[in-house]
Structures are given as C-alpha cells and as structure tokens.
C-alpha cells in the first residue's frame, strides 16, 4: 500500500478511511482533475473551500462577540461566583459528552445535513441566551450550544473529505487562520454593542443572526460541483460499513469488485449506525490513536495553564496592566493567524512529515513555557508570549492532521469529535491544576504546563515507531 512521505517517518500506515477506498491519483481538492490539468473543476472546488473558510470566520466571529460578556451577564442576573462557575462549566461538560456523538453522527447522515442542524441549533441557543432574564433561563440557553456547537469540527471533517492527505494540513491551517480572524474581530464588535442600551441582549441577537446567515451560506453551497472522498450521494449507507461485523463483511468485500459498495445487510437506523461506528473505533483508539489523544490532552492542558493566569502573572511579576496585557494578547493572536500562511512552506521544508513537525512544535512550545515561567524581564516574557501563539497554532493543525491520517478521513467526524472531547477533559482539569499551582507561585501554572509539554514530547519520541495505523488496518481486514 502506498504511504505518504510524512507517515513513513512516524511509522504510520495511513488509512484512507475506516471504510477502505481504492487509491487514486493526486487530484485538485474535491475534483476529478489530476495535477497539471486544473480546469473548471479546480476553480469550483477552490470556491467551495473559500466558502468553508467564510463559515469558519463567521462562526468564531459570532461566538467571540458573546463569550467575553457571559461572566458579566450571569453575575448581573444575581448569580454568586460559585453558581456562575458551575453554569460556566456546564457548557464544557455538555461538549465533553456530545463532541464524539455529534461527530460520529456527521459521518452517518452526511456533512451537509449535520452542519446545517448544528448551525441552526447553535443559533437557537444564542437567541435564547439573548432572551434570558434569570439564571435558570441562562443555564437552559447554554444547552443547545453545548450539545450542537460543533460546527468547526464538522467543517474540518468536510475539508478532509475534499482534499488529499498531502494538501490537508495546509487547507486546515488556512481554515484555522480564517476562523482566528473572526475571533480577533468579534470581541471588538461585541464590546461596542455591549455599551449600548440592552447591550448583551443586542449582542446575543446579532450573534444568533450571524449563525442564521451561516446556515443560509451552507444551504447555498455548490454541493453538486465538488466530489467528496466519501459516498458521492452522501447517503447514510456505506460510510462506515467497515465497522459492521467481521467475517461476513470481509467475505463480501473480497468478493466484490474494487470500488464497488458492499451491502452488509438491511439498512440500519442512523442511531444504530452511530453506535456501530463508535464500537468499531474502540480498537483503533486503543491500538494506535491513544498516543495522539494523550499528546493532545497534555498539550491542551499545558497551553490552558499558561492562559489561566496570564494577565495576573504579568501584573504581579512585571507590573503590566490589563490594557497592556490585552494589547499583547491581540498581537499574539495576530501572529497565530499568520502561522496558517507559513504552514505550507514549513511542511515542504519537513517533506510533508506532519508527525515530525508536531514533535518539534511541541518541543518549542514546552521550552517557551519554561522560559516564560522563569523569565526575569518583561522583554523575555513578551517574546515568549508572541512565539507561543505561533508554535501552538502549528501544533493544533498538525495534531488534527495526524488524527485523520491514522484514523482515516472517512470517519473524520468521529475522530475530530473524540479530539474535542479530549480537549474538553483538559478544560475541566486545567482550572483545578492552575489553582493548585498558583498556591505555590505565580509562575506555577506555566511551569507545570512546561512539564506536561515535555511529557508529551517524551511520549511522542518513545512511541513514534509504534504509532502506526495498525488499528485502521485491523478494521480494514475485519
């Protein structure tokens, strides 16, 4: 089986999906046009990708208008700090349990319908948030968004369906760049609207309207002009057939011509196929993907620990005020956006070995966290903060690409959903660890983050020869 250059160096045997597909020549994203003959199909596919980038931009633009105002609003409704903390954590808990299910559901029913449902349910959640006049209604309004706010994960899975493995990291980096630009502009607009009469309610309504606009954009996508790597008609049947049964399906696949869909029995209900997919993923996670998820968890907690007391640490250690810290955060975010444009040249420099690039970016992130924790001058702390935005942006894209490479883009929704669940675990652990570390020193959280980062580096270094897609191969041969 042909292996991508980046997979060979990490000992990985890329799986073209949990439902195996025949190899095909390198193509332009989402088209049947081979490299060197772009044609109209490549232009249409590029237009589709730009539409997806706009979806990512609008998504985080709308969310970032409201999120900075949530803690202030819930306190204005009479909630105590403890109640406000519990209400705030409810969103993360819902995301923890819903990420994998919604991602798997997108593999079963198709990207278009799942993306539309998630966007519209998120719009409903933010509309209810704007109508909340007490703590109970505020908490209730967080439920739809907590369950269905997985639009970015489904969009990334759709991108993975559209492009080849070699193009995927660059496209994902560009998508993250577009989304981050929305996160930079959103708080500015939200802060302006919040100063008007009924500012929070107006901001929530505008956020809901942005999501409705996003749903309309997805509905008007030129879906018929692109060719997905999954089933062309995007029907539920056939997307995860390699996860159903063992002996019978293996015999049927062996007897069927290459590329011919295999029927494994009567059609199942969507919820039944979701459960079958999750059950089939267990061996893949235990055999191969545990390394990726362990690294994702450790690096996520490490970065969250750094941000948990960022403003407070700068104030206590260097006397920097909140306004100056805000300017520094904006500057760092802008550099994180630029990281998406440098990902392509970096991957070419690394020979498209995303595993190796992830290892080096993790080493850089851990070293910068350690340097920030031990910095004695403001200049060193500022330099570390700016460079951290670059290294973490590169690492996020590489870890996402590795999940899809080792698990297969055909089950991209399930894999990305699991990744979001792992990150949600980090959101639960990080505040607890940060509180304990701050009892020791203001430098405690980033110092602990550096230790966790180096632990992730050790895991990657020791398990690179064994982190191949054995799990995917087992699933393909079942």
Order of alpha helices (4+ residues) and beta strands (2+ residues): alpha-alpha-alpha-alpha-alpha-alpha-alpha-alpha-alpha-alpha-alpha-alpha-alpha-alpha-alpha-alpha-alpha-alpha-alpha
